[in-house]
Amino acid sequence: MMNTEAHKSLGAAAISSAVAQGVVPVNVRGPRALSPAAAALAAESVLPAISPIVIAGIVRAVESASIAAIGLLVYALYVGSSTNLLWQYLTAIVVITAIALFTFQAADLYQIVAFRRPARSFTRMMSAWSLVFLIAIGLSFFAKLDVTLSRVWLTSYYACGLVVLIALRAGIYLIVRYWAREGRLTRRTVIVGGGEPGETLIRALQTQDDGDVRIVGMFDDRSDDRSPQTCGGRFKLGTVNDLVEFARRTRIDLVIFSLPISAEGRILEMLKKLWVLPIDIRLSAHNNKLRFRPRSYSYVGNVPVIDVFDRPIADWDVVMKWLFDKIVGGLALLATAPLMALIALAIKLDSRGPVFFKQKRYGFNNDLIEVYKFRSMYVEATDATASQLVTKDDPRVTRVGRLIRKASLDELPQLFNVVFTGNLSLVGPRPHAINAKAEARRYDEAVDGYFARHRVKPGVTGWAQVNGWRGETDTQEKIQKRVEFDLYYIENWSVLFDLYIVAVTPFALLKTENAY
């Protein structure tokens, strides 16, 4: 039976370490044929998900700003310049806003369920807002400000604030209802493991009130009587190998294993295939007789689960990463615009053909993307699929091409991908061409776990590049090292980490021994 230490070994760090040692097999080798039912589901149009955590954060900010603005507006209209007590009113507004924020949080007014139930939300809002002013009046009495502050201002503040907050909640309800109808607030979930445990898990998830889980289907490696073709009203769509391809084609947010914790061997074998996907993976504890302490569990609704993998960059991290790319990437684009103009002129004068060169590469979740580069080869020798790596003194490279490739200046146009198309990040694992090879083997064949680096958007620069692993990747060791550094970056991402990588990138470019 699986003990607590074995349970911890299922985490991302353990499997990342196994990849670094080259012991984790991964099945991804390209498009895989799916069953008709799975293919039909994968072909359905699915909009991107919107994080409830981000929605709640935005609502907090909007309501806090509105409460403060109402207090200032009432002060300006009623009190105005007839008093010298501005700082007392400002203090009162700040205190009321802070109390409201904590009170609304305590009343569960920032849960996604509250946004979906307007009647219940309005009642709680009225009660919480009234409590805020009762607390504020009590504090003003003990601070001896009850005489200083205008009662008309306080009463008007309460009444106007209540009207505005109710109106805001009505608007939020309409927006959330629209997003819910589009399926953007549901977690598209796949169950791994059928039979009785799978059916019990599906039934538990489907009977929850206000659940945000939408079960897409079930996958299971077993083909005997233990795993029938239907489970809890859901069809079996294929094996775990099929699930990897299925998750490449459509949005899957969550995978839950219905298998018992005691099936450690089977779980680990499946995780070795699934951990390369940018999804949350959970192990259901619903049917397990083995119980850990309550803190060991998280919950999907009311169903206890054990966290195995989390999507690397999610919720507010996505927002911060996007802002970083647009702001810092935009500044970098402006700063390098004169240099790019000079490079473009030099390319035009050096050889015939276009200035820019587009190449298909692997992007987030193995999607094919087109990235921009300065053309560094003669037109008749360009290799859009990178079937042959550029080597030292390669005759296909132009004179200007040799110079710009040495300093990786041919990559500068990828800032357009970052700022405008959004299919690249400023920092991330470098995107590789689809047919790039090391020792005559495709990268995914040369390195186990290679596709795990695609759990985040690729980048213009990355942790591997600033540590000396840029340029030619003609050996298995070189691409192995790149993958190791890429996985380290994914597991340890932060905005400060990105800033550090951007800051040291110019110094890393001075090392040109592997860049041809």
Buried (B, 14 or more C-beta within 10 A) or exposed (E): EBEEEEBEBBBBEBBBEBBBEBEBEBBBEEEBEBBEBBBEBBEEEBEEBBBBBBBBBEBBEEBBEBBBBBBBBBBEEEBEEEEEBEEBBBBBBEBBBBBBBEBBBEBEBBBBBBBBBBEEBBEBBEEBBEBBBEBBBEBBEEBEBBEEBBEEBBEBBBEBBBEBBBEBBEEBBEEBBEBBEEBBBBBBBBBBBBBEBBBBBBEBBBEEEEBBBBBBBBBBBBEEEEBBEEBBEBBBBBBBBBBBBBBBBBBBBBBBBBBBBEBBEBBBEBBBBBBBBBBBBBBBBBBBEEEBEEEBBEEBBEBBBBBBBBBBBBBEBEBBBBEBBBEBBBEBBEEBEEEBEEBBEBBBEBBEBEBEBEBBBBBBBBEEBEBBBBBBBBEEEBBEEBEEBBEEEBEBBBEBBBBBBBBBBBBBBBBBBBBEEBBBBBBBBBBBBBBBBBEEEBBBBBBBBBBBBBBBBBBBBBBBBBBEBBBBBBEBBBBBBBBBBBBBBBEEBEBEEBEBBBEBBEEBBEEEEBBB
